[in-house]
Amino acid sequence: MTAAQRKWIDVAVIGAGPAGVAAACAARTAGAGRVVVFDRDAEPGGILQQCVHTGFGLHTFGEELTGPEYMHRYIERARRAGVEFEPGAAVFGMEKPESRGDRQSAAFWVSSARRGVERVEAGAVVLAMGCRERPAGALGLAGTRPSGVYTAGSAQRLLNMGGLLPGRRAAVMGTGDIGLIMARRMTLEGASIVGVFEIMPWVSGLRRNVAQCLDDFGIHYHLNSSVRELRGYPALEGAVVEKIGRDGKPIQGSEEFIPCDTLLLAVGLIPENELTRMAGIGINPATNGPVVNDLMQTSCECVFAAGNAVAVYDLADFVSREGERAGRNAAMYAMGRLAKGGRDIAVIPGENVRSASPQIITGTEDIALYLRVSSPIEGKCRLEVSEGLFSADLRCARPGEMNTARLKASDIASLPHYIHSVAVRVKEA
Ligand SMILES: Cc1cc2nc3c(=O)[nH]c(=O)nc-3n(C[C@H](O)[C@H](O)[C@H](O)COP(=O)(O)OP(=O)(O)OC[C@H]3O[C@@H](n4cnc5c(N)ncnc54)[C@H](O)[C@@H]3O)c2cc1C
């Protein structure tokens, strides 16, 4: 392939969502020379460009902002700090990092209409590509292949950025946050929602979204229910839904035909990890993102990662916070000044914990450990990190809501030398 070789970049960030922009800003503030953010989209802002509802920024700015307002503040801050943005630039290849003297450097491939195909070298990279929605093809839905089936996020983009209403009578499959938000959004635009169907015995999105997006609008949701079959061709005419028993299997005879012209899928998010895999970075099977330590550093020492590319977060504010950590440490690495604390200690998901991030702690910085429980506890429960690193009472614990354990670097650093792992658990109090 003939391709131009671009001028050296100190810290390259892939993805201009809340994680990438916060990382870039922090990298410049920490002293990195040239910091460039690449994004395949036409404008920076990531998924928040299409989130016109409020709910962003409560933790960071102490006020409720829309997604575009929240991102505008960060993008302006980054521009003032001297961050360069390259929109319309898709990163399509990542090389395994190579050692140069005492450090590694990274190289990746970018394609853009403006500059063609280029090979880019950087002192450090921050992976901030976000996540993608689980598509219809992954669900094994029976029936025809009609038009009118959208992931909730793509319907949101059509409506909020394209001004197009995907349909007039919609069913929602799954109770992920985007589906709940879109049920409300489509109602506000005059469509009717015929039901929200969730296969699990619990809602997978945030409680506040159930209250604000479904309950407040009289939209019914059905737990232990799933869409089994699509009918209609070439356009969707309806969906067959069925009840799911305690054994997780469909209940015979419970099928019901629901007329609708649109089906929105809100059945899970998966970190974008193709570039991560290409670089040879270790993947955590529980999160599907890279294994990271408390510096947000991956198994390739010059590659850092943040945001939904690491694990699916529930709040953008947390994404920005972890982005800052990744960007600052990437800058320190590129400048040859990254001071890593002690040895690596593995964080193991224990009782009722599905995933925890970061997966390695070193005691270099105070950190927040983000975790999701496997099944809900509707009542007082206790979150513990073993070896006395953390314990707190929780009012409840739900898979859709992240829990946080704040760990002190000094506590981690003073663990006895024979401790190589700590366990996180959430149990009934
Ligand atoms: C519909 C929806 C509603 C939400 N509502 C709320 C809410 O009310 N409150 C709240 O706090 N949080 C909310 N969230 C969560 C929040 O938006 C996400 O946690 C956050 O956007 C994740 O940020 P990110 O930077 O990791 O990823 P993203 O915002 O997804 O950004 C990733 C960026 O990477 C780019 N990219 C990916 N691959 C490449 C590549 N190969 N080359 C170049 N660029 C690439 C993408 O174009 C994108 O711009 C919502 C999320 C969604 C999807």
The ligand as an ORCA input file, in Angstrom:
! r2SCAN-3c Opt
* xyz 0 1
  C     -28.220      6.512     23.799
  C     -27.356      6.757     24.973
  C     -27.854      7.512     26.011
  C     -27.059      7.817     27.110
  N     -27.559      8.610     28.120
  C     -26.744      9.001     29.130
  C     -27.179      9.943     30.134
  O     -28.318     10.371     30.145
  N     -26.297     10.341     31.083
  C     -25.026      9.868     31.101
  O     -24.237     10.282     31.952
  N     -24.586      8.953     30.179
  C     -25.409      8.517     29.201
  N     -24.971      7.625     28.237
  C     -23.639      7.037     28.367
  C     -22.566      7.866     27.716
  O     -23.050      8.477     26.572
  C     -21.423      6.972     27.355
  O     -21.007      6.391     28.555
  C     -20.278      7.760     26.724
  O     -20.684      8.389     25.534
  C     -19.082      6.865     26.400
  O     -18.043      7.687     25.964
  P     -16.829      7.144     25.081
  O     -15.961      8.326     24.833
  O     -16.229      5.960     25.702
  O     -17.484      6.632     23.724
  P     -18.318      7.354     22.586
  O     -19.065      8.531     23.076
  O     -19.081      6.277     21.925
  O     -17.180      7.879     21.577
  C     -16.373      6.995     20.820
  C     -15.904      7.703     19.574
  O     -14.923      6.901     18.937
  C     -15.071      6.994     17.537
  N     -14.462      5.821     16.913
  C     -14.738      4.517     17.149
  N     -13.945      3.715     16.418
  C     -13.140      4.533     15.692
  C     -12.107      4.290     14.735
  N     -11.744      3.059     14.386
  N     -11.492      5.359     14.186
  C     -11.853      6.640     14.539
  N     -12.832      6.894     15.428
  C     -13.454      5.873     16.010
  C     -16.582      7.078     17.360
  O     -16.912      7.691     16.126
  C     -16.999      7.934     18.562
  O     -17.050      9.291     18.232
  C     -25.759      7.306     27.158
  C     -25.276      6.504     26.115
  C     -26.051      6.229     25.042
  C     -25.497      5.355     23.931
*
